[in-house]
């Protein structure tokens, strides 16, 4: 998993740990010498979270419908891929041209949304937890430009990999390809997955948090798991060149954490990460 994403998850684990420690200190007043630990979190939070998005309508051709369009329009419609395997093939082919061919990639923004309805911590610490999550999960609103081959390869999804997508049709719940004239708009919704890993399933096309890496980095995290649900990718493909010019990734997930610190405590939080990119060649 990419360094920035891992740092964000470690930060989230530390936040929960601090909350649990604060809760235990309040409940166990018999402890005479209370100790505190100041934890410095020095890396940027760059995790991806979930907003469930309604799928865009498919381009449907009804065979029994009376012909009301010209032959040229019919030919244009039929040229757009319609089946999931066809759409995935076009998506992979177009997306994987970004890292070797793009001259510049701009991350226009990254939104990080905390689903407070799915924030589960000890009752007395709910308001504190919400405040901390708001602090650590702020949006990135200033565009970031990646203008070298190394930057594009390392920072564009999937970070630090030579590919952008290794997606396979069996990981896709829904896919549409809409002809917009000069462009295709491809929309893909992935199947839900627990604890995805890089290179397959959700991790074949999205930057994912790998649970085992978080557990290895933070010793007091006894158990850590992720549930990714309704992750989506939407890209605009220029028909003339076959290149992706715009992409939006949305990755909603639920983090489940068991912390072993002054006792065993469980917590969970729902997050959605949305990243918007413009690509030029």
C-alpha positions in Angstrom: 0.0 0.0 0.0 1.2 3.5 -0.8 3.1 5.4 1.9 0.7 8.3 2.2 -2.4 6.0 2.5 -0.7 3.9 5.1 0.3 7.0 7.1 -3.4 8.1 7.1 -4.5 4.8 8.4 -1.9 4.7 11.1 -3.1 8.2 12.1 -6.6 6.9 12.3 -5.5 4.1 14.5 -3.6 6.5 16.8 -6.6 8.7 17.0 -8.7 5.8 18.2 -6.0 4.7 20.6 -5.8 8.2 22.1 -9.6 8.2 22.5 -9.5 4.8 24.2 -6.7 6.0 26.5 -8.7 9.1 27.4 -11.7 7.0 28.2 -9.8 4.6 30.4 -8.2 7.4 32.3 -11.6 8.9 33.1 -13.1 5.6 34.2 -10.1 4.4 36.3 -9.6 7.3 38.7 -7.8 5.0 41.1 -4.7 5.3 39.0 -2.5 7.7 41.0 0.1 8.6 38.4 -1.6 9.3 35.1 0.8 9.2 32.1 0.2 10.8 28.8 1.7 10.2 25.5 2.0 12.8 22.8 1.9 11.3 19.4 3.2 13.3 16.5 1.6 12.6 13.2 3.8 14.1 10.6 2.6 12.7 7.3 -0.4 13.9 5.3 -3.6 12.0 5.6 -4.3 10.6 2.1 -6.9 7.9 2.5 -9.6 7.2 0.2 -13.6 7.0 1.7 -17.0 6.3 0.3 -19.8 8.1 -1.3 -22.4 5.8 -2.8 -23.2 7.2 -6.2 -26.1 6.3 -8.4 -25.0 4.7 -11.6 -25.3 6.7 -14.7 -28.0 5.4 -17.1 -26.8 2.8 -19.6 -26.9 3.5 -23.3 -29.6 1.0 -24.3 -30.7 0.0 -27.8 -34.2 -1.4 -28.0 -34.4 -3.9 -31.0 -38.1 -3.5 -31.4 -38.1 0.3 -31.2 -39.1 2.1 -34.4 -36.1 3.5 -36.2 -36.2 7.2 -35.7 -32.4 8.0 -35.9 -30.2 8.3 -38.9 -27.9 5.4 -40.0 -24.9 7.4 -38.9 -26.3 7.9 -35.4 -27.1 4.2 -35.2 -23.6 3.3 -36.2 -22.2 5.6 -33.5 -24.4 4.0 -30.8 -23.4 0.5 -31.8 -19.7 1.4 -31.6 -19.9 2.0 -27.9 -19.1 -1.1 -25.8 -22.1 -2.5 -24.1 -21.2 -5.6 -22.1 -19.1 -5.6 -18.9 -16.1 -7.4 -20.5 -16.1 -5.0 -23.5 -16.3 -1.9 -21.2 -13.6 -3.2 -18.9 -11.4 -3.9 -21.9 -11.8 -0.4 -23.2 -11.3 1.1 -19.8 -8.1 -0.9 -19.1 -6.6 -0.1 -22.5 -7.3 3.7 -22.2 -6.4 4.1 -18.5 -3.1 2.2 -18.9 -1.9 4.8 -21.4 -1.9 7.5 -18.7 1.4 6.7 -16.9 3.5 6.1 -20.0 2.0 8.9 -22.2 0.6 11.7 -20.1 2.6 14.9 -20.0 0.7 16.2 -16.9 -1.8 15.0 -14.4 -3.6 17.4 -12.1 -5.3 16.1 -8.9 -8.0 18.8 -8.9 -9.2 17.9 -5.4 -9.6 15.1 -2.8 -12.6 14.9 -0.6 -12.6 12.9 2.6 -15.9 12.3 4.2 -16.6 10.8 7.6 -19.8 9.0 8.0 -20.6 9.9 11.5 -23.7 7.6 11.6 -21.2 4.7 11.3 -18.8 6.1 13.9 -18.7 3.6 16.7 -16.7 4.5 19.8 -17.4 4.5 23.6 -20.5 6.7 24.2 -18.7 9.2 26.3 -16.2 9.8 23.6 -18.4 10.3 20.6 -18.2 14.1 20.4 -14.4 14.0 20.9 -14.0 11.3 18.2 -16.1 13.3 15.7 -14.0 16.4 16.3 -10.7 14.6 15.9 -11.9 12.9 12.7 -13.0 16.3 11.3 -9.5 17.6 12.0 -7.5 14.7 10.5 -9.9 14.1 7.5 -10.0 17.6 6.0 -10.4 17.9 2.2 -7.6 18.8 -0.1 -9.0 21.6 -2.2 -5.8 23.0 -3.8 -4.9 21.3 -7.1 -1.7 19.3 -7.2 0.3 19.0 -10.5 2.3 16.0 -11.4 4.5 16.9 -14.4 7.2 14.3 -14.5 7.0 10.7 -15.5 8.2 9.6 -12.0 5.6 11.8 -10.3 2.8 10.6 -12.5 3.8 6.9 -12.0 4.2 7.3 -8.2 1.2 9.5 -7.5 -1.5 8.6 -9.9 -3.7 5.7 -9.1 -2.6 3.0 -8.5 0.4 4.7 -6.8 3.9 3.4 -7.2 2.8 0.8 -9.8 3.5 0.8 -13.6 -0.2 0.2 -14.3 -3.4 2.2 -13.7 -5.7 -0.8 -13.9 -5.6 -4.6 -13.8 -9.4 -4.7 -13.5 -11.2 -7.9 -14.5 -14.9 -8.3 -15.4 -15.6 -10.6 -12.5 -14.8 -7.8 -10.0 -17.4 -5.5 -11.6 -21.0 -5.2 -10.4 -22.1 -2.7 -13.0 -20.6 -0.9 -16.0 -21.9 1.5 -18.6 -20.3 3.2 -21.6 -22.1 6.3 -22.9 -21.4 7.9 -26.2 -21.1 11.7 -25.7 -20.1 12.5 -29.3 -16.4 13.1 -29.2 -15.9 11.2 -26.0 -17.0 8.1 -24.2 -18.0 8.3 -20.5 -17.3 5.0 -18.8 -18.8 4.3 -15.4 -17.8 1.3 -13.4 -19.2 0.2 -10.0 -17.1 -2.5 -8.3 -18.3 -5.5 -6.3 -18.0 -5.2 -2.5 -14.9 -6.6 -1.0 -13.5 -7.1 2.5 -9.7 -6.5 3.0 -8.8 -6.0 -0.6 -5.2 -6.2 -1.7 -3.3 -4.4 -4.4 -3.5 -5.9 -7.9 -6.9 -7.6 -7.8 -10.5 -6.9 -7.2 -11.0 -3.4 -5.8 -7.3 -3.1 -5.4 -6.8 -3.7 -9.2 -8.1 -0.2 -9.9 -8.3 1.7 -6.6 -5.7 2.8 -4.0 -6.7 0.5 -1.1 -5.7 0.2 2.6 -4.2 -3.2 3.1 -5.2 -4.3 6.6 -2.2 -6.4 7.3 0.2 -3.5 6.8 -1.7 -1.3 9.4 -1.6 -4.1 12.0 2.2 -4.5 11.3 2.9 -0.8 11.8 0.9 -0.2 15.0 1.6 -2.8 17.7 -1.4 -1.9 19.9 -3.9 -2.5 17.0 -5.0 -6.1 17.7 -7.2 -6.4 14.7 -7.8 -4.2 11.7 -10.2 -4.8 8.7 -11.7 -2.9 5.9 -15.0 -3.2 4.1 -15.1 -1.5 0.7 -18.7 -1.0 -0.7 -19.9 0.5 -3.9 -16.6 1.9 -5.1 -16.9 3.6 -8.4 -14.7 4.9 -11.2 -15.8 7.3 -13.9 -13.6 8.3 -16.8 -13.9 10.4 -19.9 -12.2 8.8 -23.0 -11.4 10.9 -26.1 -12.6 8.8 -29.0 -10.1 10.1 -31.5 -7.0 9.3 -29.4 -8.3 6.6 -27.1 -6.9 8.4 -24.1 -8.4 9.2 -20.7 -8.7 12.9 -20.1 -10.7 13.0 -16.9 -11.2 10.6 -14.0 -13.0 10.5 -10.7 -12.5 7.7 -8.2 -14.8 7.2 -5.2 -13.9 4.6 -2.6 -16.3 4.2 0.4 -15.2 1.9 3.1 -15.8 1.0 6.8 -12.7 0.7 9.0 -13.0 -1.8 11.9 -10.4 -1.6 14.6 -9.7 -3.5 17.8 -7.2 -1.8 20.1 -5.4 -3.5 22.9 -4.5 -0.6 25.2 -5.7 -0.5 28.8 -8.0 -3.3 27.9 -9.5 -4.4 24.6 -11.7 -1.9 22.8 -13.5 -2.0 19.4 -14.3 0.9 17.1 -15.4 1.5 13.5 -15.8 4.4 11.2 -17.3 4.9 7.7 -15.2 6.9 5.3 -15.5 8.0 1.7 -12.6 9.3 -0.4 -13.1 11.0 -3.7 -10.3 12.0 -6.0 -10.7 14.0 -9.2 -8.0 14.1 -11.9 -7.5 15.9 -15.2 -5.0 14.4 -17.7 -3.2 16.0 -20.6 -0.8 14.6 -23.1 
